[in-house]
Amino acid sequence: MHVTSPVRTPLVTGGKTYADVTEDICKQVEGKPTRAWTIAFVISFVVLIYGTCCVFWTWWEGLGVWGLNKTVGWAWDITNFVWWVGIGHAGTLISAILLLFRMKYRTSINRAAEAMTIFAVLCAASFILMHMGRPWLAYWALPLPNTFGSLWVNFNSPLVWDVFAISTYFTVSLVFWYMGLVPDLATIRDRATSKVSRYIYGAFSLGWNGGAKTWARYEYISLILAGISTPLVLSVHTIVSMDFATSVIPGWHTTIFPPYFVAGAIFSGFAMVQNLMLITRVVFKLEDYITFEHIESMNKIILLTGSIVGVAYITEFFIAWYSGVEYERYAFLNRMMGPYWWAYWMMMSCNVISPQLFWSRRIRRSITWTFVLSVIVNIGMWFERFVIIVTSLHRDYLPSSWAMFTPTMFDIGDYIFSFGFFFTLFLLFAKFLPVINMFEVKAIIRSASERLPTSVSGVAKGESVTNPTFNKNVE
């Protein structure tokens, strides 16, 4: 008889059977929208409409409606771009790297994290289009044959590397996410009661029949995609960091940026996953699948990456002093005590100090603390990008060029657009697609469930086969 380990907290609670898993997850797709979902969707769609108006006005009038000036040529636009790319890192890390390491707690969160990655990358790309000012010429960033004489992309520019890195990352992440959906789409297809639903889900399930050969090919392609995605997790934000590190501007010209940016991206990405999954957990009543064990495991990663980011901050200051370059020293002292000192200390408080609270097991397993601290982390990571970009630019070598950046309503409105776009897409995903990976959850029931399903445990449904002391959750 198969039993679960008495020393591990269960990843699936409530004595779920295989049929229960299918029913609990499919009912969100098959049923009518809940009141909470409808309210959230209306709010996000209204925000999207307002943000879209701001974006079109920005394109119509030009980038002069932003608060940019002759000294600060990058500000909220690039800050938001880097922030959204960072948030998109957690999904691929959970899907690919944790899959290769066979971490079972990924099974309930990988689907939503992958969707978050795709939507976040789309939000990041929108800021590139905004910053171009002429989005209809976006294809000029691609090395395409043309009739404009010597017009060609500069392959030595990190901005061109961005185009290739982010487009590749988006493509692979989209394929990875969609391939994971196929078995679950087939389940919904087989349960569909209307011809329209059966046709739509049937078309997207690619003729899935659940045969042994089909599953073998599925596992094979999943490992291949995980292997391709793993270096992308590390390379994408490395290349984004080179937008700054390859320059000669004090505060940017540093070799620590690539690992520092990757750690920060995972840090903010996991915080956003926590926020989304905690809300989904309550709205869709999925407490038995997104358990305290999932929450605690992700908080440990937030604690680790937050500590790495804190070490990077200290290292930056040390190297600025050790270099002996007066401009580097001034750049970092200006961050700490200059006109934008409040942004710097907000960054330090949110990114270095607040995650240390997760050393407490009670806080790591608290829903309220986890949600609040995850929001704080993402606020801090936005300020980190703002501090890196704006405070390094607003003080030039010539005091006569010094300037301050003040955002306009269109800077703020374009940022609001990205939130409306992101949450509208995520809410549509949560309603029309299974937000939890059904077949992967079923695969771990035998070894990670609080109570084994009747068909595999040999005991009556509801009879516990684990140490009861480990079934108590700490609120």
C-alpha positions as CSV (number, residue, x, y, z in Angstrom):
1,M,0.0,0.0,0.0
2,H,1.3,3.5,-0.9
3,V,1.5,5.9,2.0
4,T,2.7,9.5,2.2
5,S,5.7,10.6,4.1
6,P,5.0,11.6,7.8
7,V,7.7,14.2,7.7
8,R,6.4,16.3,4.8
9,T,3.5,18.7,4.9
10,P,0.9,17.6,2.3
11,L,0.7,19.6,-0.9
12,V,-2.9,18.6,-1.5
13,T,-5.3,18.7,1.4
14,G,-9.0,17.7,1.9
15,G,-8.7,14.0,1.0
16,K,-9.2,14.8,-2.7
17,T,-9.8,12.0,-5.3
18,Y,-8.9,12.2,-8.9
19,A,-12.5,13.1,-9.7
20,D,-12.5,15.8,-7.1
21,V,-9.4,17.4,-8.7
22,T,-11.1,17.5,-12.1
23,E,-14.4,18.8,-10.7
24,D,-12.9,21.5,-8.5
25,I,-10.7,23.0,-11.2
26,C,-13.1,22.6,-14.2
27,K,-16.1,24.1,-12.4
28,Q,-14.4,27.6,-12.6
29,V,-14.2,27.2,-16.4
30,E,-17.6,25.6,-16.9
31,G,-19.7,27.7,-14.5
32,K,-21.0,31.2,-14.8
33,P,-18.6,34.0,-13.7
34,T,-18.7,34.7,-10.0
35,R,-19.6,38.1,-8.6
36,A,-16.1,38.7,-7.4
37,W,-14.7,37.9,-10.9
38,T,-17.2,40.2,-12.6
39,I,-16.4,43.1,-10.4
40,A,-12.6,42.6,-10.8
41,F,-13.0,42.3,-14.6
42,V,-15.1,45.5,-14.9
43,I,-12.6,47.5,-12.8
44,S,-9.6,46.2,-14.8
45,F,-11.3,46.8,-18.1
46,V,-12.2,50.4,-17.2
47,V,-8.6,51.0,-16.1
48,L,-7.5,49.5,-19.5
49,I,-9.8,51.8,-21.4
50,Y,-8.4,54.9,-19.5
51,G,-4.8,53.7,-20.0
52,T,-5.4,53.1,-23.7
53,C,-6.7,56.7,-24.1
54,C,-3.5,57.9,-22.5
55,V,-1.3,55.7,-24.8
56,F,-3.0,56.9,-27.9
57,W,-2.7,60.5,-26.8
58,T,1.0,59.9,-26.2
59,W,1.4,58.6,-29.7
60,W,-0.7,61.4,-31.2
61,E,1.1,64.3,-29.4
62,G,4.5,62.8,-29.1
63,L,6.8,61.9,-26.2
64,G,6.8,65.6,-25.2
65,V,3.8,64.8,-23.0
66,W,6.0,62.8,-20.7
67,G,8.2,64.5,-18.1
68,L,11.4,63.8,-20.0
69,N,14.0,66.6,-20.6
70,K,17.4,67.0,-22.2
71,T,19.2,65.4,-19.3
72,V,16.8,62.7,-18.2
73,G,15.9,60.9,-21.5
74,W,14.9,57.7,-19.9
75,A,12.5,57.6,-16.9
76,W,9.2,55.9,-16.2
77,D,9.1,54.3,-19.6
78,I,12.2,52.2,-19.2
79,T,11.6,51.8,-15.5
80,N,8.3,50.2,-16.3
81,F,9.8,48.1,-19.1
82,V,12.5,46.6,-16.8
83,W,10.0,46.1,-14.0
84,W,7.5,44.1,-16.1
85,V,10.3,42.0,-17.7
86,G,11.5,41.2,-14.2
87,I,8.0,40.1,-13.1
88,G,7.8,37.8,-16.1
89,H,10.8,35.8,-14.9
90,A,9.1,33.8,-12.2
91,G,6.8,31.8,-14.5
92,T,9.5,30.3,-16.6
93,L,11.7,29.6,-13.5
94,I,8.8,27.8,-11.8
95,S,7.9,25.9,-15.0
96,A,11.4,25.0,-16.3
97,I,14.0,25.0,-13.6
98,L,11.8,23.6,-10.8
99,L,10.5,21.0,-13.3
100,L,14.1,19.9,-14.0
101,F,14.8,19.7,-10.3
102,R,11.5,17.8,-9.7
103,M,10.1,20.2,-7.2
104,K,6.6,19.0,-6.5
105,Y,5.2,22.2,-5.0
106,R,5.4,23.8,-8.5
107,T,2.4,21.8,-9.7
108,S,-0.3,24.0,-8.3
109,I,1.2,27.3,-9.2
110,N,3.1,26.8,-12.5
111,R,0.1,27.3,-14.8
112,A,-0.8,30.7,-13.4
113,A,2.9,31.7,-13.2
114,E,3.4,30.8,-16.9
115,A,0.4,32.9,-17.9
116,M,1.7,35.8,-15.7
117,T,5.0,35.6,-17.6
118,I,3.4,35.9,-21.0
119,F,1.1,38.8,-19.9
120,A,4.0,40.6,-18.2
121,V,6.3,40.4,-21.3
122,L,3.4,41.8,-23.4
123,C,3.2,44.7,-20.9
124,A,7.0,45.2,-21.1
125,A,6.9,45.2,-24.9
126,S,4.1,47.9,-24.8
127,F,6.5,50.3,-23.2
128,I,9.1,49.8,-26.0
129,L,6.4,50.6,-28.5
130,M,5.4,53.7,-26.5
131,H,9.0,54.9,-26.3
132,M,9.5,54.6,-30.0
133,G,6.9,57.3,-30.5
134,R,6.2,55.9,-33.9
135,P,5.0,52.3,-33.3
136,W,4.2,51.7,-36.9
137,L,7.9,51.7,-37.5
138,A,8.6,49.0,-34.9
139,Y,9.7,46.5,-37.5
140,W,12.8,48.7,-38.2
141,A,14.3,47.1,-35.0
142,L,14.4,43.8,-36.9
143,P,17.2,42.9,-39.4
144,L,14.9,42.8,-42.4
145,P,16.0,43.5,-46.0
146,N,14.8,47.0,-47.0
147,T,15.1,49.6,-49.8
148,F,16.3,52.4,-47.5
149,G,19.9,52.2,-48.6
150,S,22.3,51.6,-45.6
151,L,19.5,51.4,-43.0
152,W,20.3,48.4,-40.9
153,V,20.3,47.5,-37.2
154,N,23.4,47.9,-35.1
155,F,24.2,44.4,-33.8
156,N,26.7,46.0,-31.3
157,S,23.8,47.7,-29.5
158,P,22.2,46.0,-26.4
159,L,18.9,47.5,-27.5
160,V,18.9,45.2,-30.5
161,W,19.9,42.3,-28.2
162,D,16.8,43.2,-26.2
163,V,14.6,42.6,-29.3
164,F,16.0,39.2,-29.9
165,A,16.1,38.1,-26.2
166,I,12.6,39.2,-25.3
167,S,10.9,37.9,-28.5
168,T,12.6,34.6,-28.1
169,Y,11.7,34.5,-24.4
170,F,8.0,35.3,-25.2
171,T,7.8,32.7,-28.0
172,V,9.3,29.8,-25.9
173,S,7.2,30.8,-22.8
174,L,4.1,30.8,-24.9
175,V,4.8,27.4,-26.4
176,F,5.7,26.0,-23.0
177,W,2.5,27.3,-21.5
178,Y,0.3,26.1,-24.3
179,M,1.8,22.6,-24.4
180,G,1.1,22.3,-20.7
181,L,-2.5,23.3,-21.3
182,V,-3.2,20.6,-23.9
183,P,-4.1,17.7,-21.6
184,D,-6.4,19.9,-19.5
185,L,-8.0,21.4,-22.6
186,A,-8.8,17.8,-23.7
187,T,-10.5,17.2,-20.3
188,I,-12.7,20.2,-20.7
189,R,-13.5,19.2,-24.2
190,D,-14.7,15.8,-23.1
191,R,-16.8,17.4,-20.3
192,A,-18.3,20.1,-22.6
193,T,-22.1,20.2,-22.9
194,S,-22.4,22.7,-25.8
195,K,-21.2,22.2,-29.3
196,V,-19.4,25.6,-29.4
197,S,-17.3,24.7,-26.2
198,R,-16.6,21.2,-27.5
199,Y,-15.5,22.6,-30.8
200,I,-13.3,25.4,-29.4
201,Y,-11.6,23.3,-26.7
202,G,-11.3,20.4,-29.1
203,A,-9.5,22.5,-31.6
204,F,-7.0,23.8,-29.1
205,S,-6.5,20.3,-27.5
206,L,-4.8,19.2,-30.8
207,G,-6.6,15.8,-30.9
208,W,-5.3,14.7,-27.5
209,N,-6.4,11.1,-26.8
210,G,-4.5,10.3,-23.5
211,G,-2.8,7.3,-24.9
212,A,0.6,6.0,-23.6
213,K,2.4,7.2,-26.7
214,T,0.8,10.6,-26.5
215,W,1.9,11.0,-22.8
216,A,5.4,9.8,-23.7
217,R,5.7,12.5,-26.4
218,Y,4.3,15.1,-24.1
219,E,6.9,14.3,-21.4
220,Y,9.6,14.4,-24.0
221,I,8.7,17.8,-25.4
222,S,8.2,19.2,-21.9
223,L,11.8,18.3,-21.0
224,I,13.1,19.8,-24.2
225,L,11.2,23.1,-23.7
226,A,12.4,23.2,-20.0
227,G,16.0,22.8,-21.2
228,I,15.6,25.6,-23.7
229,S,13.8,27.8,-21.2
230,T,16.3,27.5,-18.4
231,P,19.1,29.5,-20.1
232,L,16.5,32.0,-21.2
233,V,15.6,32.7,-17.6
234,L,19.2,33.8,-16.9
235,S,19.9,35.4,-20.3
236,V,16.9,37.7,-20.8
237,H,17.4,39.9,-17.8
238,T,21.2,39.7,-18.2
239,I,20.7,41.3,-21.7
240,V,18.3,43.9,-20.3
241,S,20.9,44.8,-17.7
242,M,23.4,45.4,-20.5
243,D,21.3,48.3,-21.7
244,F,22.9,50.1,-18.7
245,A,26.1,48.1,-18.0
246,T,27.6,48.6,-21.4
247,S,27.4,52.4,-21.1
248,V,29.9,54.7,-19.5
249,I,27.5,56.6,-17.3
250,P,28.5,56.5,-13.6
251,G,26.1,54.3,-11.7
252,W,25.5,52.1,-14.7
253,H,28.9,51.1,-15.8
254,T,29.3,48.0,-13.6
255,T,29.8,44.3,-14.1
256,I,27.5,43.3,-11.2
257,F,24.4,44.2,-13.1
258,P,23.7,40.9,-14.9
259,P,23.5,38.6,-11.8
260,Y,22.0,41.4,-9.7
261,F,19.2,42.0,-12.3
262,V,18.5,38.3,-12.6
263,A,18.2,37.9,-8.8
264,G,16.0,41.0,-8.6
265,A,13.8,39.7,-11.4
266,I,13.2,36.4,-9.7
267,F,12.6,38.3,-6.4
268,S,9.9,40.5,-7.9
269,G,8.4,37.7,-10.1
270,F,7.8,35.4,-7.1
271,A,6.2,38.3,-5.2
272,M,3.8,38.9,-8.0
273,V,3.0,35.2,-8.2
274,Q,2.2,35.2,-4.5
275,N,-0.2,38.1,-4.9
276,L,-2.0,36.5,-7.9
277,M,-2.2,33.0,-6.3
278,L,-3.4,34.2,-2.9
279,I,-6.3,36.1,-4.6
280,T,-7.1,33.1,-6.9
281,R,-7.0,30.8,-3.9
282,V,-9.8,32.7,-2.2
283,V,-11.9,33.7,-5.2
284,F,-12.0,30.2,-6.7
285,K,-11.9,28.4,-3.4
286,L,-8.7,26.5,-4.2
287,E,-7.4,26.3,-0.6
288,D,-6.9,22.5,-0.9
289,Y,-4.6,22.9,-3.9
290,I,-2.7,26.1,-3.1
291,T,-1.7,25.3,0.5
292,F,0.4,26.8,3.2
293,E,3.3,24.6,2.0
294,H,3.2,26.3,-1.4
295,I,3.1,29.7,0.2
296,E,6.0,28.9,2.6
297,S,8.2,27.4,-0.2
298,M,7.8,30.5,-2.3
299,N,8.4,32.8,0.6
300,K,11.7,31.1,1.2
301,I,12.8,31.9,-2.4
302,I,11.7,35.5,-1.9
303,L,13.8,35.6,1.2
304,L,16.8,34.1,-0.6
305,T,16.7,36.4,-3.6
306,G,15.9,39.4,-1.5
307,S,19.1,38.7,0.5
308,I,21.1,38.4,-2.7
309,V,19.7,41.8,-3.9
310,G,20.7,43.3,-0.5
311,V,24.3,42.0,-0.9
312,A,24.4,43.5,-4.5
313,Y,23.4,46.9,-3.1
314,I,26.2,46.8,-0.6
315,T,28.7,45.5,-3.2
316,E,27.8,48.4,-5.5
317,F,28.7,50.9,-2.8
318,F,31.9,49.1,-1.9
319,I,33.1,49.0,-5.6
320,A,32.2,52.6,-6.1
321,W,34.4,53.5,-3.2
322,Y,37.1,51.0,-4.1
323,S,37.3,52.1,-7.7
324,G,38.7,55.5,-6.7
325,V,36.6,57.2,-9.4
326,E,35.1,60.4,-8.0
327,Y,32.2,60.3,-10.4
328,E,31.2,56.8,-9.4
329,R,31.5,57.8,-5.7
330,Y,29.3,60.8,-6.3
331,A,26.7,58.9,-8.2
332,F,26.1,56.5,-5.3
333,L,26.3,59.2,-2.6
334,N,23.8,61.2,-4.7
335,R,21.4,58.2,-4.7
336,M,21.6,58.0,-0.9
337,M,21.5,61.7,0.0
338,G,20.6,63.6,-3.1
339,P,17.3,65.0,-4.3
340,Y,15.9,61.5,-4.8
341,W,17.0,60.2,-1.4
342,W,13.4,59.2,-0.6
343,A,13.3,56.8,-3.6
344,Y,16.6,55.2,-2.5
345,W,15.5,54.6,1.0
346,M,12.1,53.3,-0.1
347,M,14.0,50.8,-2.3
348,M,16.2,49.7,0.6
349,S,13.3,49.4,3.1
350,C,11.1,47.4,0.7
351,N,13.8,45.2,-0.9
352,V,16.3,44.5,1.9
353,I,14.5,45.0,5.2
354,S,11.0,43.8,4.7
355,P,11.8,40.3,3.2
356,Q,13.9,39.5,6.3
357,L,10.6,39.1,8.2
358,F,10.2,35.8,6.3
359,W,12.8,34.3,8.7
360,S,9.8,33.8,11.0
361,R,7.9,30.6,10.2
362,R,4.7,32.1,11.5
363,I,5.0,35.1,9.0
364,R,6.0,32.8,6.1
365,R,2.8,30.8,6.6
366,S,0.5,33.8,7.2
367,I,-1.8,34.8,4.3
368,T,-2.0,38.4,5.3
369,W,1.7,38.9,5.9
370,T,2.6,37.2,2.7
371,F,0.2,39.3,0.6
372,V,1.3,42.6,2.2
373,L,5.0,41.8,2.0
374,S,4.7,40.7,-1.6
375,V,3.1,44.0,-2.5
376,I,5.9,45.8,-0.7
377,V,8.5,43.9,-2.5
378,N,7.1,44.8,-5.9
379,I,6.9,48.5,-4.9
380,G,10.5,48.3,-3.8
381,M,11.6,46.7,-7.1
382,W,9.9,49.4,-9.1
383,F,11.8,52.0,-7.0
384,E,15.0,50.1,-7.6
385,R,14.7,50.5,-11.4
386,F,13.7,54.2,-10.9
387,V,16.7,54.9,-8.7
388,I,19.1,53.2,-11.2
389,I,17.8,55.0,-14.2
390,V,16.8,58.5,-13.1
391,T,19.3,59.2,-10.3
392,S,22.2,58.2,-12.7
393,L,21.0,60.5,-15.4
394,H,19.7,63.6,-13.6
395,R,23.3,64.7,-12.5
396,D,25.5,65.1,-15.6
397,Y,29.2,65.9,-15.7
398,L,28.2,69.6,-16.3
399,P,26.3,71.2,-13.4
400,S,24.6,73.4,-16.0
401,S,22.9,70.2,-17.4
402,W,21.5,69.1,-14.1
403,A,17.8,68.6,-14.1
404,M,15.0,66.9,-12.2
405,F,12.4,64.5,-13.6
406,T,8.7,65.0,-12.6
407,P,6.2,62.5,-14.1
408,T,3.2,63.9,-15.9
409,M,-0.3,62.5,-16.0
410,F,0.6,60.7,-19.2
411,D,3.6,59.0,-17.5
412,I,1.2,57.8,-14.9
413,G,-1.6,57.0,-17.3
414,D,0.6,54.9,-19.5
415,Y,1.8,52.9,-16.4
416,I,-1.9,52.5,-15.4
417,F,-2.5,51.1,-18.9
418,S,-0.1,48.2,-18.3
419,F,-2.0,47.2,-15.1
420,G,-5.3,47.3,-16.8
421,F,-3.9,45.2,-19.7
422,F,-2.2,42.7,-17.4
423,F,-5.2,42.1,-15.1
424,T,-7.7,42.0,-17.9
425,L,-5.7,39.2,-19.6
426,F,-5.1,37.4,-16.4
427,L,-8.8,37.4,-15.4
428,L,-9.8,36.2,-18.8
429,F,-7.3,33.4,-18.5
430,A,-8.6,32.5,-15.0
431,K,-12.1,32.2,-16.2
432,F,-11.8,30.4,-19.5
433,L,-8.7,28.2,-18.9
434,P,-7.9,25.9,-15.9
435,V,-5.9,28.0,-13.5
436,I,-4.3,24.9,-11.9
437,N,-2.6,22.1,-13.8
438,M,-5.0,19.2,-13.3
439,F,-2.9,16.3,-14.5
440,E,0.2,17.4,-12.6
441,V,-1.7,17.7,-9.4
442,K,-3.2,14.2,-9.9
443,A,0.4,12.9,-10.5
444,I,1.5,14.0,-7.0
445,I,-1.6,12.8,-5.1
446,R,-0.1,9.5,-4.2
447,S,3.0,11.0,-2.6
448,A,2.0,14.5,-1.6
449,S,-1.7,14.3,-0.6
450,E,-3.0,14.7,3.0
451,R,-5.2,11.6,2.4
452,L,-4.8,9.3,-0.5
453,P,-7.6,8.8,-3.0
454,T,-9.6,5.7,-2.5
455,S,-8.5,4.2,-5.8
456,V,-4.9,4.1,-4.8
457,S,-4.7,4.1,-1.1
458,G,-6.6,1.0,-0.2
459,V,-8.4,2.8,2.6
460,A,-11.8,4.4,2.8
461,K,-12.1,8.0,1.5
462,G,-11.3,10.4,4.3
463,E,-9.2,8.0,6.3
464,S,-5.9,9.8,7.1
465,V,-2.6,8.0,6.3
466,T,-0.3,10.7,7.5
467,N,1.0,12.0,10.8
468,P,-1.9,14.2,12.1
469,T,0.5,16.6,13.7
470,F,1.6,17.7,10.2
471,N,-1.9,18.4,9.0
472,K,-2.2,21.6,11.1
473,N,-1.8,24.8,9.1
474,V,-0.5,27.9,10.8
475,E,-2.7,30.9,9.8
